[in-house]
Amino acid sequence: MTHNAPIDISAWFAGRLPSEWTTAGAAEVTVDREEITVILTIEAPVLDGVDEAGTAQAIDGRLAGFRADTRDRRITAAAEAEHRFERKVAWGARIGDTMVLFTHLAMPVMTRLRQPERVVLDTLVAAGVARSRADALAWCVRLVGSNTEEWLSNLRAAITDVDRIRAAGPKP
């Protein structure tokens, strides 16, 4: 059994992914308890004299083509990783600021909210920001994440350091 630390999982994917998938940059690997998400950066299409709408269409086409062309190999790599790391694997690709997830999990999260928190979610639903309380809660989590990214990055780095120090310690 291999280590399940995010850095070990990222390293495994760096070695496992076909080199032609990483010509535009290393894969971005994000790990939580249930899922490994692998975002591949791919080359932008070369276009001359195309407006913004045409560029967006070309990028959408490149991403769709990459998804279709790599499906079988992604499935094989995901099966290996799922067996090795006991987590599901999700895939996506990015060109510039455009990112699309091909597959991903939507995990139910149990929580107990008091009325003031439920009122916030219901307000988001009533305003049309979200379709349901679950969507509203996901929206709130994304909002907090985007507004506290530096703090969350520092916290993740500290967790990685703790994992590294634990791994270097004596084995039971």
N, C-alpha and C positions, 0 to 999 in steps of 0.2 A: 504494500500500500504506500502511496506517495503522500507527501504533505499536502494539506488542503488550504494552506495560507494563500491569500490572493497573489502574492508574488510568485509562488510556485506554480499556481495555475496559469498565470500570465506567461511564465517561462515555458511551460509545456506547450501552450498555444503558439508561442513564438517559434518553437522548434517544429511543431506539427503542421502549421499552415503552409500550403504551397507558396513558394517564393513569388510566383506571379500575382498572388493576392496581396502582397505587401510592397509592391514597387512604389506606391505613392506614400508609404509610411507604415509604421508598425501598427498592428491591430490594437484597438483600445479594448481592454478586457476589464469588465466590472463584475465583481463577485459579491453575492450575499448568501444567506443560508440556504436558499432554495434554488438559485439560478445563477448561471454564468452568462453574461451578455458580451458578445464579441462584435465590435463595430469595425468594419474594414473600410479604410479610406481608399477610394479608387480614383483613377485618373479622370479628369474632366474631359469631355469631348472637345476637340479642337474645332472652332467655328470662326468663319470669317463673314463679316457683314450681316450678322444675325442680331435681331433686337432682343430685348430682355425676355419677352414671352417665348421667342424661339429658343433662347438659351435654356430657359426653364424646361421646355419640352424635350430638348436634347438631353438634359441631365436626368429627367424622369425616364427617358428611354434607356439611357446607359445603366441606370440603377435597376430597371426592370430586366434588362438583358443580363446583367451580372447575376441577379437573383436566379433567373432561369438556368443560366449556363453553369452555375456552381452548385445547384441544388443537390445532386447526388453526392458530390464530394463533401459538402457541408453536413449532410445527413450522416455520412460515414464518420467524419471527425467528431460530430456531436455524440454519436453512439459510444465512441471510444472514451470521450471525456465524461459522459454521464456515468459510465461504468467505473471509471477511474476516480472521479471526484464526488460521486453520489449527488449530483445536482443536474437539473435540466440545463440545456444550452439554448440560448436565444441568439439570433443572428441579425445583423443590420449592416448597412453600408452608408458611406458619407461621400459626397462630393461638395467641397466648399462648405457652405452653410446649410446645405440640404442633406438631411439624414432621414433614412427610412428604416424601420424595424421590420424584418421579414417575419419573424416569429418572436413571441415573448409570452411570459406567464402573467396572468392577473391573479394574484394571490388574495384570498379573503383574509382580512385582518380583524380580529375581534378587539373591540374596545368598548369601554363604558363611558358615555358622554353624559354630562349633566345638561340641564335645560339651556343654560347660556351658550354652551358649545353647539347644541342642536339647533338653536335659533340662528346661529351664524350659518350653519349648513343650509337650513331652510331658506334663509335670505338669499343665498347664492342660487338655490334652485328656483325660487320665485322670480329672481331677476333674469333667469335664463342663462346664467353663467355655467350651470351644471344641470344635468338631466335628473340626478338623484342625489341623495345624501352621500352615497359612495363616491360618485363623481366629484361632488363638492369637497369631500375629504381629500381625495387625490389632488384636486386643484390646490387646496390649502398646503398640502405637503410640497407640491412643486413650487409654490410661491415662497414658502419658507426656505426651501433648498436653494432657489435662485438668489434670494436675498442674503443668504448666510454662507455662500459657497466657500469663502476663505476660511471661516471658522470650521466648517465641516471638513475641509481639506486638511487643516491642522489636526483635527481630531482623528481623521483616518490615518494620517502619518503616525500619530502617537500609537494607535492600535497596531499598526504594522511593526513599529519598534518593539512593542510588548510581545507580539508574536515571534519576532526574530530572537529576542532575548530568551523567551521560554524555550524555543527550539534549541538554543545553544546550551541550555541547562542540562542537568543530569536527567537521564531517562529512568522511568519507574521500573 
